[in-house]
Amino acid sequence: MKIPKRIAQALINSLKGGVVPRVGLQYVAVGRKDEIDALLRDVEIVADGGASFRFIVGKYGSGKSFLLQTIRNYVMAKNFVVVDADLSPERRLQGTRGQGLATYKELIRNMSTKTKPEGGALSLILDRWISSVQQEVMASSGLSATDPGLPKLVEKRISAVIYSLNEMVHGFDFARLLTLYYEAHIQGDDTLKAKVLKWFRGEYPTKSEARQELGVNIVITDDDWYEYLKLFAAFLKQAGYAGMLVLIDELVNIYKIPNAITRQYNYEKILTMYNDTMQGKAQHFGIILCGTPQCMEDPRRGVYSYEALRSRLAEGHFTGEHKDLLSPVIRLQPLTHEEMLILIEKLADIHAGLYEYPQIVTEPDMVDFIQIEFSRIGADTHITPREVIRDFIQVLDIVYQNPGVKVRELLGSDRFIFAQNAVEEEETSPGFAEFEL
């Protein structure tokens, strides 16, 4: 495969470190075809004006974040705006000390488009919106960019877009801020533009400060930040985008909240989001949450401990061993041995291309590696793609740096087997910090 070296380096470094790369996923994507197809059907529904809500459930290292990143890259190429965030002790869906607002801030900070995939796209989106409206008005009216009558027509067109938001919760205030941004754009007032962006990012701590600087009597808070995401989705459609997708990972951090009442408030927020999307109260809006089986199914602390969610999300009596990818919860099954073999073949090609050496790891070597990995006690149920990837890249690094080492000898050595067992013990010991792939 011909892959730019910067992308190949990012892929190898990220996978070796146990994190999902932001670029180049198409070069290592294996399996998950059914799951991806199911999520892409949701994307089509969102683009048509509907809404979607999904949970992706899998154990640590099973590929949840990899699947999220794959969908993220795909929908951005389809003219979607994507916002994403990982939950943490400081970022929740609801909190008493700004944890919900912190999640909103992270989502807006990571707002991404096809032309700005690394995040921070809010100002670009607003400027592009104003520019596109100006171009439409010029095309329909025949006026030039310097014509004194153009701003009035543009303002009228923008007012029509903004008016459509007024019927939504907090829509009037959202529209007021959009108007302020347009006025600042026309006047070349970068200071006012920065203040409006600050408000949209949820960074005004008090209403008095917002009133003093912008003349508005409202700020985004822990209680209503989700309503503003729906407003953004409606506005983005008006601004020429296909819709907005919200990706929230590490749902396990809600499961870990020690206070039962606080956990329930967070699950209540999930219920609100779920009901909105399922009942058609949101448009051009998709949500995907990721978590582990335990954080979903634990009857005492998990999502299913909240009866209203359990009754909506729990599997029916007829599921059994069959996959139901039309249900709100997508459960990731382990990759097959054949899929893992294809994956390490791709990694071997990328590694050889990156360090410019002829491929020295043969297909029999790779088959041996897979057999050794999956012959460990408990591997059928506990081994994850992350562990296999990390081990294989380590093998590639050693063989590349030590040309005299034979792959089959390395795999069969006591040192390799001992290293495997040591890693396994470390990962199952209390306090081990696990990273999502």
C-alpha positions as CSV (number, residue, x, y, z in Angstrom):
1,M,0.0,0.0,0.0
2,K,1.2,3.5,-0.9
3,I,0.6,5.5,2.3
4,P,2.1,8.9,3.0
5,K,4.8,8.5,5.7
6,R,3.3,11.0,8.1
7,I,0.0,9.0,8.1
8,A,1.9,5.7,8.4
9,Q,3.9,7.1,11.3
10,A,0.7,8.3,13.0
11,L,-1.0,5.0,12.5
12,I,1.9,2.9,13.9
13,N,2.5,5.3,16.9
14,S,-1.1,5.5,17.8
15,L,-1.8,1.8,17.6
16,K,1.4,1.0,19.5
17,G,0.3,3.3,22.2
18,G,-3.1,1.8,22.4
19,V,-5.1,4.8,21.1
20,V,-7.2,5.3,18.0
21,P,-5.5,7.2,15.2
22,R,-7.3,10.3,13.9
23,V,-6.1,9.7,10.3
24,G,-5.5,6.7,8.0
25,L,-8.2,4.4,9.5
26,Q,-9.2,3.3,6.0
27,Y,-5.8,1.5,5.7
28,V,-6.3,-0.7,8.7
29,A,-10.1,-1.1,8.8
30,V,-11.1,-4.8,9.1
31,G,-14.5,-6.4,9.9
32,R,-17.3,-4.5,11.5
33,K,-19.0,-4.2,8.1
34,D,-22.5,-5.0,9.5
35,E,-22.1,-2.5,12.3
36,I,-20.8,0.2,10.0
37,D,-23.7,-0.4,7.6
38,A,-26.2,-0.1,10.4
39,L,-24.7,3.2,11.6
40,L,-24.6,4.6,8.0
41,R,-28.3,3.9,7.7
42,D,-28.8,6.1,10.7
43,V,-26.7,8.8,9.0
44,E,-29.0,8.6,6.0
45,I,-32.0,9.1,8.2
46,V,-30.4,12.1,9.9
47,A,-29.5,13.6,6.5
48,D,-33.2,13.2,5.5
49,G,-34.3,15.3,8.5
50,G,-34.7,12.6,11.1
51,A,-32.8,11.8,14.3
52,S,-31.0,8.7,15.6
53,F,-29.7,7.4,18.9
54,R,-27.3,4.4,19.4
55,F,-25.3,2.8,22.1
56,I,-22.1,0.9,21.0
57,V,-21.2,-1.7,23.7
58,G,-18.0,-3.6,23.9
59,K,-15.3,-4.5,26.4
60,Y,-12.1,-2.5,26.7
61,G,-10.0,-2.7,23.5
62,S,-12.8,-4.3,21.4
63,G,-12.9,-1.6,18.9
64,K,-15.6,0.9,20.1
65,S,-13.5,4.0,19.6
66,F,-12.1,2.7,16.3
67,L,-15.7,2.3,15.1
68,L,-16.6,5.8,16.3
69,Q,-13.6,7.3,14.5
70,T,-14.4,5.4,11.3
71,I,-18.0,6.8,11.3
72,R,-16.7,10.3,12.2
73,N,-14.4,10.4,9.2
74,Y,-17.1,9.0,6.9
75,V,-19.9,11.5,7.9
76,M,-17.5,14.5,7.7
77,A,-16.8,13.5,4.1
78,K,-20.6,13.5,3.6
79,N,-20.8,17.2,4.7
80,F,-21.8,16.5,8.3
81,V,-20.6,18.5,11.3
82,V,-19.3,16.2,14.1
83,V,-18.8,17.0,17.8
84,D,-17.2,14.5,20.1
85,A,-16.1,14.2,23.7
86,D,-14.9,11.6,26.2
87,L,-16.6,11.6,29.5
88,S,-14.5,11.8,32.7
89,P,-14.9,12.7,36.4
90,E,-14.9,16.3,35.3
91,R,-17.2,15.8,32.2
92,R,-20.6,14.2,32.7
93,L,-24.0,14.7,31.2
94,Q,-25.3,16.3,34.4
95,G,-23.6,17.6,37.4
96,T,-23.8,20.0,40.3
97,R,-20.4,21.7,39.7
98,G,-20.5,22.4,36.0
99,Q,-19.6,18.8,34.8
100,G,-22.5,18.8,32.2
101,L,-21.4,22.2,30.9
102,A,-17.8,21.0,30.7
103,T,-19.0,18.2,28.4
104,Y,-20.8,20.8,26.2
105,K,-17.6,22.9,26.1
106,E,-15.6,19.9,25.0
107,L,-18.1,19.0,22.3
108,I,-18.1,22.5,20.8
109,R,-14.3,22.7,21.1
110,N,-14.1,19.5,19.0
111,M,-16.6,20.7,16.4
112,S,-15.2,19.3,13.1
113,T,-16.0,19.5,9.4
114,K,-14.5,18.1,6.3
115,T,-12.3,21.2,5.8
116,K,-11.4,21.4,9.5
117,P,-11.3,17.8,10.8
118,E,-9.1,18.5,13.8
119,G,-11.8,20.5,15.6
120,G,-12.3,24.2,16.4
121,A,-14.6,24.7,13.4
122,L,-17.2,26.9,14.9
123,S,-15.9,30.3,13.6
124,L,-15.2,28.7,10.2
125,I,-18.8,27.5,10.1
126,L,-20.3,30.9,11.0
127,D,-18.1,32.7,8.5
128,R,-18.8,30.2,5.8
129,W,-22.6,30.6,6.4
130,I,-22.5,34.4,6.0
131,S,-20.3,34.1,2.9
132,S,-22.6,31.5,1.3
133,V,-25.7,33.7,2.0
134,Q,-23.9,36.6,0.4
135,Q,-23.1,34.6,-2.7
136,E,-26.7,33.3,-3.0
137,V,-28.1,36.8,-2.8
138,M,-25.6,38.1,-5.3
139,A,-26.5,35.3,-7.7
140,S,-30.2,35.8,-7.4
141,S,-30.2,39.6,-7.4
142,G,-27.4,40.3,-9.8
143,L,-25.8,42.8,-7.4
144,S,-22.0,43.0,-7.0
145,A,-20.1,42.6,-3.7
146,T,-19.6,46.4,-3.5
147,D,-23.2,47.4,-4.2
148,P,-24.6,49.4,-1.3
149,G,-27.9,47.5,-1.5
150,L,-26.4,44.1,-0.9
151,P,-26.1,44.1,2.9
152,K,-29.9,44.8,3.3
153,L,-30.8,41.8,1.1
154,V,-28.3,39.6,2.9
155,E,-29.6,40.7,6.3
156,K,-33.2,39.9,5.1
157,R,-32.1,36.4,4.0
158,I,-30.3,35.8,7.2
159,S,-33.3,36.9,9.2
160,A,-35.4,34.3,7.4
161,V,-32.9,31.6,8.5
162,I,-32.8,32.8,12.0
163,Y,-36.6,33.2,12.3
164,S,-37.0,29.5,11.8
165,L,-35.1,28.8,15.0
166,N,-37.4,30.9,17.2
167,E,-39.9,28.2,17.8
168,M,-37.3,25.9,19.5
169,V,-36.4,26.1,23.2
170,H,-33.9,29.0,23.7
171,G,-34.2,29.6,19.9
172,F,-34.8,33.3,20.3
173,D,-31.6,33.9,22.3
174,F,-29.6,31.6,19.9
175,A,-31.0,33.6,17.0
176,R,-30.1,36.9,18.7
177,L,-26.5,35.8,19.1
178,L,-26.3,34.8,15.4
179,T,-27.6,38.2,14.5
180,L,-24.9,39.8,16.6
181,Y,-22.2,37.7,14.9
182,Y,-23.5,38.8,11.5
183,E,-23.4,42.5,12.5
184,A,-19.9,42.1,13.8
185,H,-18.9,40.4,10.6
186,I,-20.3,43.3,8.5
187,Q,-18.7,45.9,10.7
188,G,-15.3,44.1,10.8
189,D,-15.6,44.0,14.7
190,D,-13.4,41.0,15.6
191,T,-13.7,41.8,19.3
192,L,-17.5,41.4,19.2
193,K,-17.2,38.2,17.1
194,A,-14.8,36.7,19.7
195,K,-17.4,37.5,22.4
196,V,-20.2,35.8,20.5
197,L,-18.0,32.7,19.9
198,K,-17.2,32.7,23.6
199,W,-21.0,32.6,24.4
200,F,-21.6,29.8,21.9
201,R,-18.8,27.9,23.5
202,G,-20.5,28.2,26.9
203,E,-17.7,30.1,28.5
204,Y,-19.7,33.0,30.1
205,P,-19.9,32.1,33.8
206,T,-22.7,34.5,34.7
207,K,-25.7,36.2,33.1
208,S,-24.5,39.6,34.3
209,E,-21.2,39.2,32.4
210,A,-23.0,38.1,29.3
211,R,-25.5,41.0,29.6
212,Q,-22.6,43.5,30.1
213,E,-20.7,42.3,27.1
214,L,-23.4,41.2,24.7
215,G,-26.7,42.6,25.9
216,V,-28.2,39.1,26.4
217,N,-29.8,37.8,29.6
218,I,-29.0,34.1,29.3
219,V,-26.0,31.8,29.4
220,I,-25.6,28.1,28.6
221,T,-25.8,26.1,31.8
222,D,-25.5,22.5,33.1
223,D,-29.3,22.1,32.8
224,D,-29.9,23.3,29.3
225,W,-26.7,22.6,27.3
226,Y,-28.3,19.7,25.4
227,E,-31.1,22.1,24.0
228,Y,-28.3,24.2,22.4
229,L,-26.9,21.1,20.6
230,K,-30.4,20.6,19.0
231,L,-30.4,24.3,18.1
232,F,-26.9,23.9,16.5
233,A,-28.2,20.9,14.5
234,A,-31.2,23.0,13.2
235,F,-28.9,25.9,12.3
236,L,-26.3,23.8,10.6
237,K,-28.9,22.4,8.3
238,Q,-29.9,25.9,7.4
239,A,-26.2,26.8,6.9
240,G,-25.8,24.1,4.2
241,Y,-24.6,21.1,6.2
242,A,-26.2,17.7,6.1
243,G,-26.7,17.5,9.8
244,M,-24.8,17.0,13.1
245,L,-23.5,13.9,14.8
246,V,-22.7,13.8,18.5
247,L,-20.2,11.2,19.6
248,I,-19.7,10.6,23.4
249,D,-17.2,7.9,24.6
250,E,-16.3,6.5,28.0
251,L,-19.8,6.1,29.3
252,V,-18.2,4.0,32.0
253,N,-17.4,7.3,33.9
254,I,-21.1,7.6,34.7
255,Y,-21.1,4.1,36.0
256,K,-18.2,5.0,38.2
257,I,-20.0,7.9,39.9
258,P,-20.1,6.9,43.6
259,N,-23.3,8.9,44.4
260,A,-26.4,7.0,43.4
261,I,-28.6,10.1,43.0
262,T,-26.0,11.8,40.8
263,R,-25.8,8.7,38.6
264,Q,-29.6,8.7,38.3
265,Y,-29.6,12.4,37.2
266,N,-27.1,11.4,34.4
267,Y,-29.2,8.5,33.3
268,E,-32.2,10.8,33.3
269,K,-30.4,13.1,30.9
270,I,-29.7,10.1,28.6
271,L,-33.4,9.2,28.7
272,T,-34.2,12.8,27.7
273,M,-31.8,12.6,24.7
274,Y,-33.1,9.1,23.8
275,N,-36.8,10.2,23.9
276,D,-36.1,13.3,21.9
277,T,-34.5,11.4,19.0
278,M,-36.9,8.5,19.0
279,Q,-40.0,10.7,19.2
280,G,-38.9,13.1,16.4
281,K,-38.4,16.1,18.7
282,A,-34.9,16.6,17.1
283,Q,-34.1,16.9,13.5
284,H,-30.9,16.4,11.5
285,F,-29.4,15.2,14.7
286,G,-27.6,11.9,15.6
287,I,-26.2,10.7,18.9
288,I,-23.8,7.7,19.6
289,L,-22.8,6.8,23.1
290,C,-20.0,4.2,23.8
291,G,-19.6,2.0,26.9
292,T,-18.7,-1.4,28.3
293,P,-21.1,-4.2,28.9
294,Q,-20.7,-3.7,32.7
295,C,-21.5,0.0,32.6
296,M,-24.7,-0.8,30.6
297,E,-26.0,-4.0,32.2
298,D,-25.0,-3.8,35.9
299,P,-28.4,-3.8,37.7
300,R,-27.1,-1.7,40.6
301,R,-25.0,1.0,38.9
302,G,-25.2,0.7,35.2
303,V,-27.6,2.2,32.6
304,Y,-30.0,-0.6,33.2
305,S,-30.3,0.3,36.9
306,Y,-32.5,3.2,35.6
307,E,-35.7,1.3,34.9
308,A,-37.0,3.7,32.2
309,L,-33.8,3.0,30.2
310,R,-33.7,-0.7,30.9
311,S,-37.2,-1.2,29.6
312,R,-36.4,0.6,26.4
313,L,-32.9,-0.8,25.7
314,A,-32.8,-4.4,27.1
315,E,-32.8,-7.2,24.6
316,G,-36.1,-9.0,23.9
317,H,-36.8,-12.7,24.3
318,F,-36.0,-13.7,20.8
319,T,-32.5,-12.3,20.3
320,G,-30.5,-15.3,21.5
321,E,-27.3,-15.7,19.6
322,H,-28.4,-13.5,16.7
323,K,-27.3,-9.9,16.1
324,D,-30.0,-7.3,16.0
325,L,-28.4,-4.2,14.5
326,L,-31.7,-2.4,14.2
327,S,-32.0,-2.1,18.0
328,P,-30.7,1.0,19.9
329,V,-27.8,-1.1,21.3
330,I,-25.1,-2.4,19.0
331,R,-23.0,-5.1,20.8
332,L,-19.5,-5.6,19.3
333,Q,-18.6,-9.2,18.7
334,P,-14.9,-10.2,18.7
335,L,-13.1,-10.1,15.4
336,T,-12.5,-13.6,13.9
337,H,-9.1,-15.2,13.6
338,E,-9.2,-14.6,9.8
339,E,-10.0,-10.9,10.3
340,M,-7.2,-10.5,12.8
341,L,-4.8,-12.2,10.2
342,I,-5.9,-9.7,7.6
343,L,-5.3,-6.8,10.0
344,I,-1.7,-7.8,10.9
345,E,-1.0,-8.3,7.2
346,K,-1.9,-4.7,6.7
347,L,0.2,-3.6,9.6
348,A,3.2,-5.5,8.3
349,D,2.8,-3.7,4.9
350,I,2.5,-0.3,6.6
351,H,5.5,-0.9,8.9
352,A,7.7,-2.1,6.0
353,G,6.7,0.9,3.9
354,L,7.3,3.3,6.8
355,Y,10.9,2.1,7.6
356,E,11.7,1.2,3.9
357,Y,12.7,-2.4,4.3
358,P,11.6,-5.5,2.2
359,Q,8.8,-7.5,3.8
360,I,10.5,-10.1,6.0
361,V,7.5,-11.3,8.0
362,T,6.0,-14.1,5.9
363,E,2.4,-15.3,5.9
364,P,3.3,-18.5,7.8
365,D,5.0,-16.2,10.4
366,M,1.7,-14.3,10.8
367,V,-0.3,-17.4,11.1
368,D,2.0,-18.6,13.8
369,F,1.6,-15.3,15.6
370,I,-2.2,-15.5,15.5
371,Q,-2.1,-19.1,16.8
372,I,0.2,-18.1,19.7
373,E,-2.0,-15.1,20.6
374,F,-5.2,-17.1,20.6
375,S,-3.8,-20.2,22.3
376,R,-3.4,-18.3,25.6
377,I,-5.7,-19.4,28.4
378,G,-8.9,-17.4,28.2
379,A,-7.9,-15.7,24.9
380,D,-11.2,-16.7,23.2
381,T,-13.2,-14.5,25.5
382,H,-10.6,-11.9,26.9
383,I,-8.1,-11.1,24.2
384,T,-8.9,-7.8,22.3
385,P,-7.7,-6.3,19.0
386,R,-5.7,-3.8,20.9
387,E,-3.5,-6.4,22.6
388,V,-2.9,-8.3,19.4
389,I,-2.0,-5.1,17.5
390,R,0.4,-4.0,20.2
391,D,2.1,-7.3,20.4
392,F,2.5,-7.6,16.6
393,I,3.9,-4.1,16.2
394,Q,6.4,-5.0,18.9
395,V,7.4,-8.1,16.9
396,L,7.8,-6.0,13.8
397,D,10.0,-3.4,15.6
398,I,12.3,-6.1,17.0
399,V,12.7,-7.9,13.7
400,Y,13.4,-4.6,11.9
401,Q,16.0,-3.5,14.4
402,N,17.6,-7.0,14.7
403,P,17.9,-8.4,11.1
404,G,19.5,-11.6,12.5
405,V,16.4,-12.5,14.5
406,K,14.0,-15.0,12.8
407,V,10.3,-14.4,13.4
408,R,9.5,-18.0,14.1
409,E,12.3,-18.3,16.6
410,L,11.2,-15.0,18.3
411,L,7.6,-16.2,18.6
412,G,8.6,-19.6,20.0
413,S,11.1,-18.2,22.5
414,D,10.4,-18.4,26.3
415,R,11.1,-14.7,26.5
416,F,8.2,-13.9,24.2
417,I,5.8,-16.2,26.0
418,F,7.0,-14.7,29.4
419,A,6.4,-11.2,28.1
420,Q,2.9,-12.1,26.9
421,N,2.0,-13.5,30.4
422,A,3.5,-10.5,32.2
423,V,1.4,-8.1,30.1
424,E,-1.7,-10.2,30.7
425,E,-1.1,-10.1,34.5
426,E,-0.5,-6.3,34.4
427,E,-3.7,-5.6,32.5
428,T,-5.8,-7.7,35.0
429,S,-4.2,-6.2,38.1
430,P,-6.2,-3.6,40.1
431,G,-5.5,0.0,39.0
432,F,-4.4,-0.8,35.5
433,A,-5.2,2.2,33.3
434,E,-6.9,1.0,30.2
435,F,-7.1,3.0,27.0
436,E,-9.8,2.6,24.4
437,L,-9.2,1.4,20.8
